[in-house]
Amino acid sequence: MYGNACRGRRANNIRVEAPDGEANGVHPDHIKKGYVPRIPGERLAASYINHYIANGGIVCPQFGGEQSKSDELALEVLSNAYPGRKVVGVHSRDVLLNAGNVH
């Protein structure tokens, strides 16, 4: 699938699934003075789109637990999207709990 890109070049858009049950995000009303309150059971803004592209490699967030199958699929999709680069998964759930992610 292709979309529009800068200077008339075509961008190759690749579909990446969101981790089940954790992709609803953080509601803007919850953000106050840089603090995002966490309510037990609230879904997290987990995403594989926030991977980091480095020289020769890709760093991909991984969330583990119930997300293990989604984690594996994300590594496979990114490996196919970036042939010739080493794709490495890094556990990111604790970073996510503090309102951050790989990017």
C-alpha positions, -999 to +999 in steps of 0.1 A: +000+000+000+014+034-009+006+069+004+018+104-004+052+115+009+075+145+008+085+160-026+061+137-045+079+105-035+058+075-026+057+061+009+053+024+015+028+020+043+031-013+062+003-025+085+014-033+120-011-047+145-015-030+179-010-051+210-044-066+221-061-047+249-034-021+254-038+002+224-065+026+235-040+052+247-039+079+273-069+102+274-058+139+270-080+149+300-058+127+322-026+146+315-020+173+341+013+191+346+033+163+330+017+136+352-004+108+338-023+090+366-025+053+362-057+035+372-054-002+378-068-021+348-066+009+325-053+002+291-018+015+281-007+032+250+013+003+237+025+005+201+051-012+179+051+018+155+074+036+180+104+014+169+138+030+167+158+028+134+195+027+140+225+020+117+221-016+108+194-023+133+159-018+146+149-016+182+113-027+187+093-024+219+081-057+234+054-060+261+054-097+271+027-116+289-005-117+270+011-097+242+038-123+234+022-133+202+018-097+191+054-091+201+066-120+178+044-108+149+058-072+153+094-085+151+085-105+120+068-076+103+097-053+110+122-079+098+104-080+065+101-043+063+138-037+070+157-064+052+194-064+060+189-049+094+189-068+127+156-064+146+160-065+184+130-066+208+134-048+241+111-051+271+092-018+272+063-023+296+079-005+325+088+025+303+052+024+290+039+025+326+057+058+330+040+073+299+070+067+276+080+043+248+108+036+223+110+063+196 
